[in-house]
Each structure stands twice: as structure tokens, then as C-alpha cells.
């Protein structure tokens, strides 16, 4: 497998070159970088890389600098299709790449991959790692805008991922097969690294709390996270007389075209079936306060929320779709249901709500899988090995 070969090549190179490689990371939002990628960048710095982060700076610039990382602010919004603005962004990226002269550039998510790959090619960057953490709204949504954008994004991927020195990283085998089949990616330059890792010391199990069982959806308020199905399932269970609480921990994301409208959230909140907790800074505490974690998403790369839930020893209900089934094996550490099916979702939640022994068994298995498969140490090691192998 490509990942094994990369690790082997990296190990053979590790003892050779004392020169600090220049690693540049392009990501759209500073909060996203800090939430999911900061620990990997800090580990790369500790391993001898000089790390520069290019991102839009909103509230976390100082935190990035305090971690010993260089920071270059750049506005690369996730939404918007203005061709003149996009061309100006690519020109600026090309100039930055030529000035910074990185040995390796990592592009994270759709726009950085599409625009950054063109800029890297024009600037002569020696090696590029394109990370696609799930195919996102364009490929998961059935809305007209998503369907219209789909062929253009697929063509953009084909162009961006074509150069020989450009490597692709995805988070599950289904996405790898998609890129090989639909974007012409050379399988030898495609790698599966399963997520960004979970801190299994911070996200650790405690006995479930007493009282009425709480089913928690930890996600942004996006349609493709299955928020509407979760509310519908909660409504069904209330009608059945099942004693349980239901809550969503996450904010709206107005820049995402799949964001649930504010008036819809207000209507659901007024109905009183689901509690809306908003953004939470301590997700470990939020997960420990739950009895069941639920993510009825339509498609994922590899959801961090589910690896964190597994590490906390909580049973999971999620959909039998790309990414989610990487974390959950049906009947082992959780239950899988069809996507977009609130009745099946309600049935699975009811099964766990009414069976504490099943919750305990599945939660324990989730913890075992988190330690063996999704720990930060494992994922950081695989990522650093790839940096070393491509540069």
C-alpha cells in the first residue's frame, strides 16, 4: 500500500539530511487550522521543519505565532465564485510561493487544493501534498448549486492533481477510489491517512452520567450533517414516549452553502424537541456529558467528532456512508443507518437509549478502536513520514 511504502522511504531518509525543510501549509481559516491541524504543524516543527501557515486570520493569529509557526495572512474564502477575484488570489499565491521557496506545500480542503496547486506549478514548488478531508457540499448535496458545480470541481481536481510531484491525501478508501476513477489520480501518488488524530489522553472515558439519556450531535449546523434528520428522529421518539434528551453542539456556518438558515434553527429551538448548545470550547467535557453520540451525515472524510466520541467511550449512531463507516462498525462500537432516513435513525437511537448494557459494551469497543487506529501519535507519524518521502 502507498502509505507503507512512503513510511519506509521516509525512515531511510530521516537520518540523512540535517537541513531544515521549509513546509508551507495553506488553509482557508485560522480556526480550522487550530482545531484540526495545529498539532501536526507543531510536530513537524519539532521534527526540524520550518513551518509557515497561510490562512485567513480572524481570531487565532497570535496562537499560531506563539506555537513557533510563521504566519502569512491571506484571504482565501471558502465560498464565492468570482473569477477575477480567484485569478488575483492565484497570482498572489504564486508570488508568495516564489518568495517563500518551500520544499513542500500542503493544501488543505477544496479551494487551497484547486488554487494552490496551480500556483505551486507556476512557482516551481518541488513537492505538493493535497489533502482533501472529504468531498464536501459539492458532492454530498443534491441541491441545484451543488449539481451545477460538480463537473467544474471534478475537472479542477483532475488538473490540480495531475503533476507528477503532486500527492493526494484522503481520509478513507472510498474517496481514494473516487479520485482514481473520476480525477485520473495515479494510485501510486494517492495516500489514505485516516483523519487528523485524536488526543486519547484528553478525550478519555468516564462513567456515563446519571439521569435521562442524552443523545448528542456534535457538528456545525449544516444540512449535510443530517441536522434535519436528527431533529425529526428526536420528534419521533418523543411521540413514541421514549424518555431522552437531544442536543446539538455546534454553530451555524454562514459561509457554507449548506448552512441551515437561522430562521429554521429558531423554529426548531422553539419547538423544544432539541437543545441547541452552540459552539463549545471543551468538547471532551461535552462528549462525556452525553450517553450517545449521533452524526447522521450524508458523507464525510473521517469525522473527528466521531473519533473523539469513540475515545471518550461513547457508543455512536451514524450513517453507512463514506468516512463515517471508517470509525463505526455496525454492531461493534455503534450502529449504522441509511443516510436521510429519520425513522431508521430514531430506531437506532431508541435501541441504545433503552439498553445501558449495550451502550457500555459499544463504548468500550470504541475506546479500543480509538487507541489502536486513530490516536494522534499514529496520524502525526504517518503525516510526517509523507512529508519526508515527497521532499
ZALUMLO-412239 format. One record per residue (C-alpha): residue number from 0; chain; x, z, y. Coordinates in nm, 3 decimals. Example, Ala and Ser with C-alpha at 12.3 -4.5 7.8 and 13.67 -1.06 7.14 Angstrom:
REM residues 2
+-----+--------+---------+---------+---------+
! num ! chaine !       x !       z !       y !
+-----+--------+---------+---------+---------+
!   0 !      A !   1.230 !   0.780 !  -0.450 !
!   1 !      A !   1.367 !   0.714 !  -0.106 !
+-----+--------+---------+---------+---------+
This chain:
REM residues 391
+-----+--------+---------+---------+---------+
! num ! chaine !       x !       z !       y !
+-----+--------+---------+---------+---------+
!   0 !      A !   0.000 !   0.000 !   0.000 !
!   1 !      A !   0.123 !  -0.080 !   0.352 !
!   2 !      A !   0.126 !   0.284 !   0.465 !
!   3 !      A !   0.353 !   0.389 !   0.175 !
!   4 !      A !   0.598 !   0.107 !   0.247 !
!   5 !      A !   0.605 !   0.197 !   0.617 !
!   6 !      A !   0.679 !   0.563 !   0.541 !
!   7 !      A !   0.964 !   0.462 !   0.314 !
!   8 !      A !   1.123 !   0.232 !   0.570 !
!   9 !      A !   1.088 !   0.496 !   0.841 !
!  10 !      A !   1.257 !   0.760 !   0.630 !
!  11 !      A !   1.553 !   0.531 !   0.571 !
!  12 !      A !   1.586 !   0.469 !   0.945 !
!  13 !      A !   1.538 !   0.829 !   1.056 !
!  14 !      A !   1.897 !   0.935 !   1.004 !
!  15 !      A !   2.047 !   0.625 !   1.164 !
!  16 !      A !   1.980 !   0.579 !   1.533 !
!  17 !      A !   2.028 !   0.860 !   1.786 !
!  18 !      A !   1.886 !   0.650 !   2.073 !
!  19 !      A !   1.554 !   0.777 !   2.208 !
!  20 !      A !   1.292 !   0.510 !   2.161 !
!  21 !      A !   1.057 !   0.453 !   2.454 !
!  22 !      A !   0.697 !   0.492 !   2.338 !
!  23 !      A !   0.417 !   0.388 !   2.572 !
!  24 !      A !   0.056 !   0.490 !   2.497 !
!  25 !      A !  -0.231 !   0.302 !   2.666 !
!  26 !      A !  -0.573 !   0.469 !   2.650 !
!  27 !      A !  -0.873 !   0.442 !   2.883 !
!  28 !      A !  -0.948 !   0.809 !   2.961 !
!  29 !      A !  -0.725 !   1.114 !   3.006 !
!  30 !      A !  -0.986 !   1.344 !   2.847 !
!  31 !      A !  -0.997 !   1.127 !   2.535 !
!  32 !      A !  -0.619 !   1.126 !   2.512 !
!  33 !      A !  -0.601 !   1.506 !   2.549 !
!  34 !      A !  -0.881 !   1.565 !   2.299 !
!  35 !      A !  -0.759 !   1.334 !   2.023 !
!  36 !      A !  -0.403 !   1.210 !   2.082 !
!  37 !      A !  -0.207 !   1.466 !   2.282 !
!  38 !      A !  -0.073 !   1.647 !   1.975 !
!  39 !      A !   0.056 !   1.321 !   1.828 !
!  40 !      A !   0.230 !   1.223 !   2.153 !
!  41 !      A !   0.387 !   1.569 !   2.180 !
!  42 !      A !   0.509 !   1.541 !   1.820 !
!  43 !      A !   0.658 !   1.200 !   1.900 !
!  44 !      A !   0.842 !   1.353 !   2.194 !
!  45 !      A !   0.972 !   1.634 !   1.973 !
!  46 !      A !   1.094 !   1.370 !   1.728 !
!  47 !      A !   1.304 !   1.208 !   2.000 !
!  48 !      A !   1.073 !   0.952 !   2.161 !
!  49 !      A !   1.046 !   0.921 !   2.537 !
!  50 !      A !   0.667 !   0.909 !   2.579 !
!  51 !      A !   0.477 !   0.758 !   2.872 !
!  52 !      A !   0.097 !   0.770 !   2.890 !
!  53 !      A !  -0.101 !   0.506 !   3.080 !
!  54 !      A !  -0.458 !   0.617 !   3.141 !
!  55 !      A !  -0.725 !   0.674 !   3.399 !
!  56 !      A !  -0.663 !   1.021 !   3.541 !
!  57 !      A !  -0.974 !   1.225 !   3.613 !
!  58 !      A !  -0.905 !   1.593 !   3.544 !
!  59 !      A !  -0.622 !   1.624 !   3.292 !
!  60 !      A !  -0.318 !   1.469 !   3.457 !
!  61 !      A !  -0.139 !   1.799 !   3.506 !
!  62 !      A !  -0.198 !   1.897 !   3.145 !
!  63 !      A !  -0.037 !   1.573 !   3.027 !
!  64 !      A !   0.267 !   1.623 !   3.253 !
!  65 !      A !   0.303 !   1.988 !   3.150 !
!  66 !      A !   0.332 !   1.869 !   2.790 !
!  67 !      A !   0.652 !   1.685 !   2.887 !
!  68 !      A !   0.494 !   1.340 !   2.889 !
!  69 !      A !   0.535 !   1.083 !   3.165 !
!  70 !      A !   0.206 !   0.974 !   3.319 !
!  71 !      A !   0.118 !   0.647 !   3.491 !
!  72 !      A !  -0.240 !   0.635 !   3.624 !
!  73 !      A !  -0.423 !   0.310 !   3.560 !
!  74 !      A !  -0.792 !   0.225 !   3.581 !
!  75 !      A !  -0.894 !   0.052 !   3.259 !
!  76 !      A !  -1.265 !   0.132 !   3.237 !
!  77 !      A !  -1.437 !   0.116 !   2.901 !
!  78 !      A !  -1.734 !  -0.074 !   3.043 !
!  79 !      A !  -1.760 !  -0.379 !   3.266 !
!  80 !      A !  -1.703 !  -0.747 !   3.205 !
!  81 !      A !  -1.584 !  -0.872 !   3.545 !
!  82 !      A !  -1.333 !  -1.149 !   3.458 !
!  83 !      A !  -1.145 !  -1.129 !   3.790 !
!  84 !      A !  -1.103 !  -0.754 !   3.762 !
!  85 !      A !  -1.000 !  -0.789 !   3.399 !
!  86 !      A !  -0.741 !  -1.055 !   3.489 !
!  87 !      A !  -0.600 !  -0.829 !   3.761 !
!  88 !      A !  -0.576 !  -0.545 !   3.506 !
!  89 !      A !  -0.381 !  -0.764 !   3.262 !
!  90 !      A !  -0.142 !  -0.873 !   3.538 !
!  91 !      A !  -0.080 !  -0.512 !   3.634 !
!  92 !      A !  -0.026 !  -0.412 !   3.271 !
!  93 !      A !   0.221 !  -0.696 !   3.223 !
!  94 !      A !   0.421 !  -0.583 !   3.526 !
!  95 !      A !   0.418 !  -0.221 !   3.407 !
!  96 !      A !   0.537 !  -0.320 !   3.061 !
!  97 !      A !   0.820 !  -0.526 !   3.206 !
!  98 !      A !   0.923 !  -0.237 !   3.433 !
!  99 !      A !   0.896 !   0.040 !   3.170 !
! 100 !      A !   1.056 !  -0.169 !   2.892 !
! 101 !      A !   0.906 !   0.024 !   2.597 !
! 102 !      A !   1.033 !  -0.016 !   2.242 !
! 103 !      A !   0.683 !   0.047 !   2.108 !
! 104 !      A !   0.343 !   0.032 !   2.277 !
! 105 !      A !   0.038 !   0.192 !   2.122 !
! 106 !      A !  -0.300 !   0.064 !   2.237 !
! 107 !      A !  -0.596 !   0.289 !   2.154 !
! 108 !      A !  -0.953 !   0.152 !   2.142 !
! 109 !      A !  -1.109 !  -0.182 !   2.231 !
! 110 !      A !  -1.005 !  -0.264 !   2.588 !
! 111 !      A !  -0.648 !  -0.136 !   2.556 !
! 112 !      A !  -0.609 !  -0.342 !   2.237 !
! 113 !      A !  -0.754 !  -0.661 !   2.386 !
! 114 !      A !  -0.589 !  -0.648 !   2.727 !
! 115 !      A !  -0.276 !  -0.457 !   2.635 !
! 116 !      A !  -0.188 !  -0.695 !   2.353 !
! 117 !      A !  -0.191 !  -0.994 !   2.590 !
! 118 !      A !   0.021 !  -0.802 !   2.842 !
! 119 !      A !   0.266 !  -0.692 !   2.572 !
! 120 !      A !   0.305 !  -1.050 !   2.455 !
! 121 !      A !   0.370 !  -1.177 !   2.808 !
! 122 !      A !   0.614 !  -0.892 !   2.878 !
! 123 !      A !   0.806 !  -0.939 !   2.553 !
! 124 !      A !   0.740 !  -0.590 !   2.415 !
! 125 !      A !   0.929 !  -0.568 !   2.083 !
! 126 !      A !   0.659 !  -0.385 !   1.882 !
! 127 !      A !   0.290 !  -0.307 !   1.927 !
! 128 !      A !   0.065 !  -0.067 !   1.737 !
! 129 !      A !  -0.302 !  -0.146 !   1.797 !
! 130 !      A !  -0.526 !   0.143 !   1.697 !
! 131 !      A !  -0.896 !   0.071 !   1.652 !
! 132 !      A !  -1.073 !   0.401 !   1.590 !
! 133 !      A !  -1.398 !   0.247 !   1.468 !
! 134 !      A !  -1.562 !  -0.078 !   1.571 !
! 135 !      A !  -1.794 !   0.096 !   1.816 !
! 136 !      A !  -2.104 !  -0.012 !   2.005 !
! 137 !      A !  -2.047 !  -0.388 !   1.983 !
! 138 !      A !  -2.052 !  -0.389 !   1.602 !
! 139 !      A !  -2.278 !  -0.090 !   1.529 !
! 140 !      A !  -2.564 !  -0.162 !   1.768 !
! 141 !      A !  -2.846 !  -0.412 !   1.716 !
! 142 !      A !  -2.914 !  -0.433 !   2.091 !
! 143 !      A !  -2.905 !  -0.775 !   2.258 !
! 144 !      A !  -2.596 !  -0.696 !   2.467 !
! 145 !      A !  -2.401 !  -0.590 !   2.158 !
! 146 !      A !  -2.504 !  -0.905 !   1.970 !
! 147 !      A !  -2.402 !  -1.125 !   2.264 !
! 148 !      A !  -2.063 !  -0.956 !   2.300 !
! 149 !      A !  -1.984 !  -0.952 !   1.927 !
! 150 !      A !  -1.840 !  -1.307 !   1.885 !
! 151 !      A !  -1.630 !  -1.274 !   2.201 !
! 152 !      A !  -1.484 !  -0.938 !   2.094 !
! 153 !      A !  -1.416 !  -1.071 !   1.743 !
! 154 !      A !  -1.232 !  -1.370 !   1.894 !
! 155 !      A !  -1.041 !  -1.136 !   2.125 !
! 156 !      A !  -0.929 !  -0.931 !   1.826 !
! 157 !      A !  -0.814 !  -1.246 !   1.648 !
! 158 !      A !  -0.594 !  -1.338 !   1.948 !
! 159 !      A !  -0.470 !  -0.983 !   2.014 !
! 160 !      A !  -0.372 !  -0.910 !   1.657 !
! 161 !      A !  -0.208 !  -1.244 !   1.576 !
! 162 !      A !   0.156 !  -1.190 !   1.685 !
! 163 !      A !   0.396 !  -1.101 !   1.405 !
! 164 !      A !   0.522 !  -0.784 !   1.577 !
! 165 !      A !   0.169 !  -0.651 !   1.636 !
! 166 !      A !   0.049 !  -0.397 !   1.380 !
! 167 !      A !  -0.308 !  -0.280 !   1.334 !
! 168 !      A !  -0.412 !   0.077 !   1.252 !
! 169 !      A !  -0.766 !   0.154 !   1.142 !
! 170 !      A !  -0.912 !   0.477 !   1.011 !
! 171 !      A !  -1.093 !   0.360 !   0.698 !
! 172 !      A !  -1.069 !   0.092 !   0.433 !
! 173 !      A !  -1.394 !  -0.079 !   0.534 !
! 174 !      A !  -1.259 !  -0.152 !   0.881 !
! 175 !      A !  -0.934 !  -0.282 !   0.733 !
! 176 !      A !  -1.127 !  -0.532 !   0.522 !
! 177 !      A !  -1.329 !  -0.635 !   0.828 !
! 178 !      A !  -1.018 !  -0.720 !   1.028 !
! 179 !      A !  -0.854 !  -0.903 !   0.739 !
! 180 !      A !  -1.169 !  -1.109 !   0.676 !
! 181 !      A !  -1.300 !  -1.165 !   1.031 !
! 182 !      A !  -0.996 !  -1.144 !   1.256 !
! 183 !      A !  -0.734 !  -1.305 !   1.034 !
! 184 !      A !  -0.511 !  -0.996 !   1.030 !
! 185 !      A !  -0.216 !  -1.014 !   0.792 !
! 186 !      A !  -0.275 !  -0.736 !   0.540 !
! 187 !      A !   0.098 !  -0.654 !   0.550 !
! 188 !      A !   0.061 !  -0.556 !   0.916 !
! 189 !      A !  -0.257 !  -0.354 !   0.869 !
! 190 !      A !  -0.246 !   0.019 !   0.800 !
! 191 !      A !  -0.501 !   0.290 !   0.729 !
! 192 !      A !  -0.431 !   0.626 !   0.894 !
! 193 !      A !  -0.734 !   0.847 !   0.840 !
! 194 !      A !  -0.814 !   0.987 !   1.181 !
! 195 !      A !  -0.606 !   1.196 !   1.420 !
! 196 !      A !  -0.581 !   1.508 !   1.206 !
! 197 !      A !  -0.745 !   1.848 !   1.223 !
! 198 !      A !  -0.571 !   2.176 !   1.305 !
! 199 !      A !  -0.666 !   2.366 !   0.990 !
! 200 !      A !  -0.539 !   2.696 !   1.136 !
! 201 !      A !  -0.763 !   2.673 !   1.442 !
! 202 !      A !  -1.055 !   2.521 !   1.251 !
! 203 !      A !  -1.076 !   2.773 !   0.969 !
! 204 !      A !  -1.369 !   2.911 !   0.772 !
! 205 !      A !  -1.559 !   3.232 !   0.835 !
! 206 !      A !  -1.872 !   3.353 !   0.655 !
! 207 !      A !  -2.181 !   3.179 !   0.784 !
! 208 !      A !  -2.376 !   3.381 !   1.042 !
! 209 !      A !  -2.689 !   3.573 !   0.954 !
! 210 !      A !  -3.030 !   3.468 !   1.071 !
! 211 !      A !  -3.224 !   3.141 !   1.073 !
! 212 !      A !  -3.004 !   2.849 !   0.958 !
! 213 !      A !  -2.867 !   2.630 !   1.238 !
! 214 !      A !  -2.809 !   2.256 !   1.187 !
! 215 !      A !  -2.566 !   2.124 !   1.448 !
! 216 !      A !  -2.497 !   1.767 !   1.563 !
! 217 !      A !  -2.154 !   1.766 !   1.736 !
! 218 !      A !  -2.138 !   1.436 !   1.926 !
! 219 !      A !  -2.186 !   1.262 !   2.257 !
! 220 !      A !  -2.546 !   1.166 !   2.328 !
! 221 !      A !  -2.519 !   0.807 !   2.209 !
! 222 !      A !  -2.785 !   0.612 !   2.023 !
! 223 !      A !  -2.539 !   0.502 !   1.754 !
! 224 !      A !  -2.454 !   0.865 !   1.677 !
! 225 !      A !  -2.807 !   0.895 !   1.536 !
! 226 !      A !  -2.930 !   1.134 !   1.805 !
! 227 !      A !  -3.288 !   0.998 !   1.792 !
! 228 !      A !  -3.294 !   1.027 !   1.412 !
! 229 !      A !  -3.172 !   1.387 !   1.433 !
! 230 !      A !  -3.449 !   1.478 !   1.677 !
! 231 !      A !  -3.705 !   1.301 !   1.458 !
! 232 !      A !  -3.581 !   1.484 !   1.147 !
! 233 !      A !  -3.599 !   1.818 !   1.331 !
! 234 !      A !  -3.956 !   1.735 !   1.432 !
! 235 !      A !  -4.048 !   1.652 !   1.071 !
! 236 !      A !  -3.901 !   1.978 !   0.942 !
! 237 !      A !  -4.091 !   2.180 !   1.200 !
! 238 !      A !  -4.412 !   2.007 !   1.087 !
! 239 !      A !  -4.325 !   2.100 !   0.726 !
! 240 !      A !  -4.288 !   2.464 !   0.830 !
! 241 !      A !  -3.914 !   2.482 !   0.748 !
! 242 !      A !  -3.753 !   2.775 !   0.930 !
! 243 !      A !  -3.442 !   2.641 !   1.103 !
! 244 !      A !  -3.282 !   2.572 !   1.440 !
! 245 !      A !  -3.141 !   2.239 !   1.550 !
! 246 !      A !  -2.883 !   2.185 !   1.824 !
! 247 !      A !  -2.668 !   1.908 !   1.972 !
! 248 !      A !  -2.326 !   1.990 !   2.121 !
! 249 !      A !  -2.218 !   1.704 !   2.344 !
! 250 !      A !  -2.273 !   1.539 !   2.680 !
! 251 !      A !  -2.417 !   1.206 !   2.783 !
! 252 !      A !  -2.160 !   0.929 !   2.829 !
! 253 !      A !  -2.299 !   0.702 !   3.104 !
! 254 !      A !  -2.008 !   0.455 !   3.078 !
! 255 !      A !  -2.103 !   0.378 !   2.719 !
! 256 !      A !  -2.381 !   0.116 !   2.695 !
! 257 !      A !  -2.525 !   0.311 !   2.402 !
! 258 !      A !  -2.573 !   0.629 !   2.604 !
! 259 !      A !  -2.915 !   0.793 !   2.567 !
! 260 !      A !  -3.098 !   0.779 !   2.905 !
! 261 !      A !  -3.117 !   1.107 !   3.093 !
! 262 !      A !  -3.498 !   1.098 !   3.104 !
! 263 !      A !  -3.509 !   1.070 !   2.724 !
! 264 !      A !  -3.284 !   1.373 !   2.686 !
! 265 !      A !  -3.505 !   1.567 !   2.928 !
! 266 !      A !  -3.816 !   1.469 !   2.731 !
! 267 !      A !  -3.662 !   1.584 !   2.402 !
! 268 !      A !  -3.544 !   1.907 !   2.563 !
! 269 !      A !  -3.894 !   1.973 !   2.698 !
! 270 !      A !  -4.038 !   1.924 !   2.351 !
! 271 !      A !  -3.838 !   2.227 !   2.233 !
! 272 !      A !  -3.751 !   2.097 !   1.888 !
! 273 !      A !  -3.375 !   2.061 !   1.953 !
! 274 !      A !  -3.144 !   2.269 !   2.172 !
! 275 !      A !  -2.906 !   2.070 !   2.392 !
! 276 !      A !  -2.586 !   2.269 !   2.434 !
! 277 !      A !  -2.392 !   2.016 !   2.644 !
! 278 !      A !  -2.014 !   1.984 !   2.632 !
! 279 !      A !  -1.839 !   2.271 !   2.455 !
! 280 !      A !  -1.476 !   2.366 !   2.509 !
! 281 !      A !  -1.433 !   2.569 !   2.189 !
! 282 !      A !  -1.566 !   2.352 !   1.909 !
! 283 !      A !  -1.420 !   2.577 !   1.641 !
! 284 !      A !  -1.647 !   2.859 !   1.757 !
! 285 !      A !  -1.946 !   2.624 !   1.786 !
! 286 !      A !  -1.897 !   2.494 !   1.430 !
! 287 !      A !  -1.857 !   2.845 !   1.290 !
! 288 !      A !  -2.188 !   2.943 !   1.451 !
! 289 !      A !  -2.364 !   2.669 !   1.253 !
! 290 !      A !  -2.477 !   2.670 !   0.890 !
! 291 !      A !  -2.487 !   2.290 !   0.850 !
! 292 !      A !  -2.316 !   2.010 !   1.043 !
! 293 !      A !  -2.500 !   1.680 !   1.075 !
! 294 !      A !  -2.379 !   1.343 !   1.205 !
! 295 !      A !  -2.630 !   1.063 !   1.134 !
! 296 !      A !  -2.405 !   0.798 !   1.288 !
! 297 !      A !  -2.451 !   0.424 !   1.229 !
! 298 !      A !  -2.078 !   0.356 !   1.199 !
! 299 !      A !  -1.752 !   0.545 !   1.263 !
! 300 !      A !  -1.378 !   0.506 !   1.239 !
! 301 !      A !  -1.320 !   0.851 !   1.096 !
! 302 !      A !  -1.518 !   1.117 !   1.283 !
! 303 !      A !  -1.304 !   1.408 !   1.400 !
! 304 !      A !  -1.616 !   1.622 !   1.425 !
! 305 !      A !  -1.667 !   1.595 !   1.051 !
! 306 !      A !  -1.307 !   1.676 !   0.958 !
! 307 !      A !  -1.332 !   1.980 !   1.187 !
! 308 !      A !  -1.659 !   2.082 !   1.022 !
! 309 !      A !  -1.503 !   2.045 !   0.677 !
! 310 !      A !  -1.203 !   2.254 !   0.784 !
! 311 !      A !  -1.444 !   2.525 !   0.902 !
! 312 !      A !  -1.605 !   2.530 !   0.558 !
! 313 !      A !  -1.940 !   2.393 !   0.667 !
! 314 !      A !  -2.149 !   2.158 !   0.449 !
! 315 !      A !  -2.220 !   1.820 !   0.606 !
! 316 !      A !  -2.513 !   1.580 !   0.618 !
! 317 !      A !  -2.411 !   1.234 !   0.734 !
! 318 !      A !  -2.482 !   0.866 !   0.670 !
! 319 !      A !  -2.346 !   0.648 !   0.393 !
! 320 !      A !  -2.161 !   0.424 !   0.641 !
! 321 !      A !  -1.805 !   0.329 !   0.731 !
! 322 !      A !  -1.596 !   0.628 !   0.834 !
! 323 !      A !  -1.848 !   0.899 !   0.750 !
! 324 !      A !  -1.818 !   0.844 !   0.376 !
! 325 !      A !  -1.440 !   0.882 !   0.412 !
! 326 !      A !  -1.498 !   1.250 !   0.491 !
! 327 !      A !  -1.803 !   1.329 !   0.278 !
! 328 !      A !  -1.854 !   1.263 !  -0.092 !
! 329 !      A !  -2.220 !   1.282 !  -0.176 !
! 330 !      A !  -2.299 !   1.599 !  -0.370 !
! 331 !      A !  -1.944 !   1.733 !  -0.331 !
! 332 !      A !  -1.882 !   1.857 !   0.025 !
! 333 !      A !  -2.208 !   1.730 !   0.169 !
! 334 !      A !  -2.495 !   1.485 !   0.140 !
! 335 !      A !  -2.504 !   1.115 !   0.233 !
! 336 !      A !  -2.823 !   0.948 !   0.352 !
! 337 !      A !  -2.908 !   0.595 !   0.467 !
! 338 !      A !  -2.850 !   0.527 !   0.836 !
! 339 !      A !  -3.151 !   0.510 !   1.070 !
! 340 !      A !  -3.373 !   0.697 !   0.822 !
! 341 !      A !  -3.510 !   1.023 !   0.970 !
! 342 !      A !  -3.716 !   1.104 !   0.661 !
! 343 !      A !  -3.412 !   1.090 !   0.429 !
! 344 !      A !  -3.219 !   1.288 !   0.690 !
! 345 !      A !  -3.490 !   1.555 !   0.703 !
! 346 !      A !  -3.498 !   1.577 !   0.322 !
! 347 !      A !  -3.120 !   1.630 !   0.302 !
! 348 !      A !  -3.123 !   1.891 !   0.579 !
! 349 !      A !  -3.412 !   2.075 !   0.412 !
! 350 !      A !  -3.222 !   2.083 !   0.084 !
! 351 !      A !  -2.928 !   2.261 !   0.247 !
! 352 !      A !  -3.138 !   2.479 !   0.477 !
! 353 !      A !  -3.322 !   2.627 !   0.176 !
! 354 !      A !  -3.021 !   2.667 !  -0.057 !
! 355 !      A !  -2.749 !   2.908 !   0.069 !
! 356 !      A !  -2.553 !   2.883 !  -0.258 !
! 357 !      A !  -2.531 !   2.504 !  -0.225 !
! 358 !      A !  -2.414 !   2.542 !   0.134 !
! 359 !      A !  -2.140 !   2.780 !   0.024 !
! 360 !      A !  -2.020 !   2.554 !  -0.258 !
! 361 !      A !  -2.013 !   2.240 !  -0.045 !
! 362 !      A !  -1.849 !   2.422 !   0.244 !
! 363 !      A !  -1.568 !   2.545 !   0.019 !
! 364 !      A !  -1.509 !   2.193 !  -0.110 !
! 365 !      A !  -1.497 !   2.062 !   0.244 !
! 366 !      A !  -1.223 !   2.311 !   0.331 !
! 367 !      A !  -1.021 !   2.200 !   0.027 !
! 368 !      A !  -1.051 !   1.835 !   0.127 !
! 369 !      A !  -0.957 !   1.906 !   0.490 !
! 370 !      A !  -0.637 !   2.080 !   0.379 !
! 371 !      A !  -0.544 !   1.809 !   0.132 !
! 372 !      A !  -0.641 !   1.494 !   0.321 !
! 373 !      A !  -0.699 !   1.542 !   0.695 !
! 374 !      A !  -0.453 !   1.802 !   0.823 !
! 375 !      A !  -0.267 !   1.743 !   1.149 !
! 376 !      A !   0.068 !   1.759 !   0.972 !
! 377 !      A !  -0.022 !   1.478 !   0.737 !
! 378 !      A !  -0.167 !   1.247 !   1.003 !
! 379 !      A !   0.114 !   1.310 !   1.254 !
! 380 !      A !   0.370 !   1.236 !   0.982 !
! 381 !      A !   0.207 !   0.905 !   0.894 !
! 382 !      A !   0.185 !   0.804 !   1.261 !
! 383 !      A !   0.548 !   0.888 !   1.340 !
! 384 !      A !   0.655 !   0.701 !   1.028 !
! 385 !      A !   0.477 !   0.392 !   1.155 !
! 386 !      A !   0.641 !   0.418 !   1.500 !
! 387 !      A !   0.978 !   0.432 !   1.331 !
! 388 !      A !   0.910 !   0.144 !   1.096 !
! 389 !      A !   0.790 !  -0.106 !   1.356 !
! 390 !      A !   1.058 !  -0.043 !   1.619 !
+-----+--------+---------+---------+---------+
